[in-house]
Amino acid sequence: MEQIRKWIQENDWKSMGIVAYYGYFTINVLVKAFGYDSSDQIYKFFMLSGILLLGIKLITTKYTLREVVIIALLLGAGMFIWVMTKKATLLFLFLTIIGMKDVRFRKLIGMSVWIRLFVAVVMVVGSVYGVYDIGYKTTPNAQYVEVPVYSFGFSEPNTAYLTIFLLLILLIYYYYEKLNVWWFLGTCATAFIFYETTFCRTGILVFLFAWVLIIYEKMVKNERAKFIFVLSVPVGAVFSFATMVLFNSGNSLMKIIDRYVSGRVHIMGEYYQDQGLALLPRNQEYFYASYHGLIDNAYMHILLYCGWIFALVFFAVLCLMLVRLYQAGCYKELVMLSVFALYAIMEQFVLNGFMNPFILLIGILVYPNLLRQFKEEKDEDNHGKIPYSSNS
């Protein structure tokens, strides 16, 4: 018994827990990068392994009373939504955020970059050389002319482009301070090459929008002018709600908006008219009674499935996170969150912390030390720059 007690005291459980969390994150990013989901057996196997690693992190971490209360609220909300909707996305988001204590966010991004780079190379090169099905088919362009597209081993061409999009965005964030015209040309060239082979209009438009925001952030020195990034989520949510509620297939403006988002407004409008809104979460089978298609809008996905109460609280938390980042001068993080806030109008994946790691920044509200990491990194960058002097 004494030997066991001595072994426990001598081992650095905190470090072991942090390593376990990195393992949990790595496993989940890897399976998502390869395009697996809950319908695949391999996904379930790796998910179970990841949960075990996350469990190690949770039981080897010391929490304050304030943190315990917040964790209990997150777990309660996540479990309730999972039971009611039969969807575990938000539960895993909350679990991943809970496990972030003492973890370095930049290391998570670095791991994501290298994992996604590895997967992209394997899938693209493998499909070109016949290891995977290149997924050739045709799709109509804006002029209704059939053009060839490829999925490069993934289920759909859009999934292939999303893989490249996420890789490029993560690279841009990771090397944000080094961005220059060559980065712009190189990433845009890569984005356009894969646009030509996948014809993913949403992805290329959001990617170009990302560079517009980056250029704006780097050129504008007035900090107040950068408050516009804080408005990204509320504007996206209000726009999504307004188009859903006001949708009218006979309105020419609504038709134009709906066409640019590939029919997503029409789908949301149909669900709203058929099912309305609720205060509390609803089972997804409730929507199958009058199925109109996937709700590919993260904002309205939360509102329709999770209800008014949770949706308003969740959006308020996101806005508070944006304000805290703005107050701390974390502008590159705000740029990335603004990019995904736009993508959220057209996709659900932004709610997945392994595909959109920036949503994990909600963790700064649970663990303030995470926010101090960004301040320390900024100080290191500033002190690391040696100003030019004619006397040197």
QUIVEN-V524840 format. One record per residue. N is the residue number from 1. RES is the residue in three letters. PHI is phi as a letter, one per 20 degrees, with the letter a starting at -180 (999 if undefined). NEAR is the number of other ideal C-beta (glycine too) atoms within 10 Angstrom. Layout:
n={N,N}
res={RES,RES}
phi={PHI,PHI}
near={NEAR,NEAR}
This chain:
n={1,2,3,4,5,6,7,8,9,10,11,12,13,14,15,16,17,18,19,20,21,22,23,24,25,26,27,28,29,30,31,32,33,34,35,36,37,38,39,40,41,42,43,44,45,46,47,48,49,50,51,52,53,54,55,56,57,58,59,60,61,62,63,64,65,66,67,68,69,70,71,72,73,74,75,76,77,78,79,80,81,82,83,84,85,86,87,88,89,90,91,92,93,94,95,96,97,98,99,100,101,102,103,104,105,106,107,108,109,110,111,112,113,114,115,116,117,118,119,120,121,122,123,124,125,126,127,128,129,130,131,132,133,134,135,136,137,138,139,140,141,142,143,144,145,146,147,148,149,150,151,152,153,154,155,156,157,158,159,160,161,162,163,164,165,166,167,168,169,170,171,172,173,174,175,176,177,178,179,180,181,182,183,184,185,186,187,188,189,190,191,192,193,194,195,196,197,198,199,200,201,202,203,204,205,206,207,208,209,210,211,212,213,214,215,216,217,218,219,220,221,222,223,224,225,226,227,228,229,230,231,232,233,234,235,236,237,238,239,240,241,242,243,244,245,246,247,248,249,250,251,252,253,254,255,256,257,258,259,260,261,262,263,264,265,266,267,268,269,270,271,272,273,274,275,276,277,278,279,280,281,282,283,284,285,286,287,288,289,290,291,292,293,294,295,296,297,298,299,300,301,302,303,304,305,306,307,308,309,310,311,312,313,314,315,316,317,318,319,320,321,322,323,324,325,326,327,328,329,330,331,332,333,334,335,336,337,338,339,340,341,342,343,344,345,346,347,348,349,350,351,352,353,354,355,356,357,358,359,360,361,362,363,364,365,366,367,368,369,370,371,372,373,374,375,376,377,378,379,380,381,382,383,384,385,386,387,388,389,390,391,392}
res={MET,GLU,GLN,ILE,ARG,LYS,TRP,ILE,GLN,GLU,ASN,ASP,TRP,LYS,SER,MET,GLY,ILE,VAL,ALA,TYR,TYR,GLY,TYR,PHE,THR,ILE,ASN,VAL,LEU,VAL,LYS,ALA,PHE,GLY,TYR,ASP,SER,SER,ASP,GLN,ILE,TYR,LYS,PHE,PHE,MET,LEU,SER,GLY,ILE,LEU,LEU,LEU,GLY,ILE,LYS,LEU,ILE,THR,THR,LYS,TYR,THR,LEU,ARG,GLU,VAL,VAL,ILE,ILE,ALA,LEU,LEU,LEU,GLY,ALA,GLY,MET,PHE,ILE,TRP,VAL,MET,THR,LYS,LYS,ALA,THR,LEU,LEU,PHE,LEU,PHE,LEU,THR,ILE,ILE,GLY,MET,LYS,ASP,VAL,ARG,PHE,ARG,LYS,LEU,ILE,GLY,MET,SER,VAL,TRP,ILE,ARG,LEU,PHE,VAL,ALA,VAL,VAL,MET,VAL,VAL,GLY,SER,VAL,TYR,GLY,VAL,TYR,ASP,ILE,GLY,TYR,LYS,THR,THR,PRO,ASN,ALA,GLN,TYR,VAL,GLU,VAL,PRO,VAL,TYR,SER,PHE,GLY,PHE,SER,GLU,PRO,ASN,THR,ALA,TYR,LEU,THR,ILE,PHE,LEU,LEU,LEU,ILE,LEU,LEU,ILE,TYR,TYR,TYR,TYR,GLU,LYS,LEU,ASN,VAL,TRP,TRP,PHE,LEU,GLY,THR,CYS,ALA,THR,ALA,PHE,ILE,PHE,TYR,GLU,THR,THR,PHE,CYS,ARG,THR,GLY,ILE,LEU,VAL,PHE,LEU,PHE,ALA,TRP,VAL,LEU,ILE,ILE,TYR,GLU,LYS,MET,VAL,LYS,ASN,GLU,ARG,ALA,LYS,PHE,ILE,PHE,VAL,LEU,SER,VAL,PRO,VAL,GLY,ALA,VAL,PHE,SER,PHE,ALA,THR,MET,VAL,LEU,PHE,ASN,SER,GLY,ASN,SER,LEU,MET,LYS,ILE,ILE,ASP,ARG,TYR,VAL,SER,GLY,ARG,VAL,HIS,ILE,MET,GLY,GLU,TYR,TYR,GLN,ASP,GLN,GLY,LEU,ALA,LEU,LEU,PRO,ARG,ASN,GLN,GLU,TYR,PHE,TYR,ALA,SER,TYR,HIS,GLY,LEU,ILE,ASP,ASN,ALA,TYR,MET,HIS,ILE,LEU,LEU,TYR,CYS,GLY,TRP,ILE,PHE,ALA,LEU,VAL,PHE,PHE,ALA,VAL,LEU,CYS,LEU,MET,LEU,VAL,ARG,LEU,TYR,GLN,ALA,GLY,CYS,TYR,LYS,GLU,LEU,VAL,MET,LEU,SER,VAL,PHE,ALA,LEU,TYR,ALA,ILE,MET,GLU,GLN,PHE,VAL,LEU,ASN,GLY,PHE,MET,ASN,PRO,PHE,ILE,LEU,LEU,ILE,GLY,ILE,LEU,VAL,TYR,PRO,ASN,LEU,LEU,ARG,GLN,PHE,LYS,GLU,GLU,LYS,ASP,GLU,ASP,ASN,HIS,GLY,LYS,ILE,PRO,TYR,SER,SER,ASN,SER}
phi={999,f,f,f,f,f,f,f,f,e,e,e,f,f,f,f,f,f,f,f,f,f,f,g,f,f,g,f,f,f,f,f,f,f,n,f,c,f,e,e,f,f,f,f,f,f,f,f,f,f,f,f,f,f,g,f,f,f,e,d,d,e,c,e,f,g,f,f,f,f,f,f,f,f,f,f,f,f,f,f,f,f,f,f,e,m,d,d,g,f,f,f,f,f,f,f,f,g,f,e,g,m,e,e,f,f,f,f,f,f,f,f,g,f,f,f,f,g,f,f,f,f,f,f,f,f,f,f,e,n,f,d,f,f,m,f,a,d,b,f,e,f,e,m,d,f,c,f,c,c,d,l,n,e,f,b,g,f,f,f,f,f,g,f,g,f,f,f,f,f,f,f,f,f,d,g,f,e,f,b,f,f,f,f,f,f,f,f,f,f,f,f,f,f,f,f,e,c,l,e,f,g,f,f,f,f,f,f,f,g,f,f,f,f,f,f,f,f,e,e,e,f,f,f,f,e,f,g,f,f,e,g,f,f,f,f,f,f,f,f,f,f,f,f,f,e,f,b,f,e,e,f,f,f,f,f,f,f,f,f,d,l,n,f,f,f,f,f,f,f,f,f,f,e,d,m,c,c,f,d,g,c,f,f,f,f,e,f,f,c,f,d,p,f,e,e,b,f,f,f,f,f,f,f,e,e,n,g,f,f,g,f,f,f,f,f,f,f,f,f,g,f,f,f,f,f,f,e,m,e,f,f,f,f,f,f,f,f,f,f,f,f,f,f,f,c,b,e,g,f,e,e,f,e,d,c,f,f,f,f,f,g,g,f,e,e,c,g,f,f,f,f,g,f,f,f,f,f,f,f,f,f,f,f,e,e,f,f,c,f,e,e}
near={5,6,7,8,9,10,9,9,8,7,11,10,14,14,11,13,24,20,15,22,25,17,17,24,27,18,22,25,24,19,22,23,22,18,19,18,10,10,7,14,8,10,17,14,13,18,19,10,15,25,15,13,21,23,15,19,26,17,10,19,20,10,15,10,7,10,15,10,11,17,19,11,13,19,14,11,19,20,13,16,24,17,11,18,22,12,19,15,21,23,19,21,20,23,22,25,24,23,25,24,23,17,22,14,20,12,13,21,17,13,17,25,19,14,22,23,14,13,21,20,11,15,23,21,13,15,20,13,9,8,12,17,13,18,18,12,11,11,12,10,12,8,6,6,9,10,12,12,21,21,23,24,23,23,12,15,23,20,17,28,26,22,26,25,24,23,23,22,24,22,20,22,22,15,12,18,12,9,18,9,7,9,17,14,10,13,20,15,10,17,23,13,11,26,18,13,21,26,21,23,16,21,26,19,15,20,25,12,14,24,18,11,19,21,12,15,18,14,7,13,7,7,10,8,11,17,13,16,24,20,14,22,20,16,15,23,25,13,15,24,18,11,22,25,13,13,20,10,11,6,12,8,10,17,15,9,16,20,12,14,18,14,13,24,25,21,22,28,21,17,21,18,13,12,15,8,16,15,10,12,24,17,13,14,9,14,17,8,8,11,11,16,12,11,21,20,27,26,27,28,22,25,25,25,25,23,19,12,13,20,22,13,13,20,18,11,12,21,16,13,23,24,12,16,22,19,10,16,14,23,20,19,23,26,25,25,23,25,27,25,24,20,25,26,23,20,23,20,18,23,21,18,26,24,21,22,22,24,21,21,25,21,22,24,16,20,20,11,14,21,21,12,17,19,12,11,15,16,10,10,11,8,8,8,9,7,5,6,6,4,3,6}
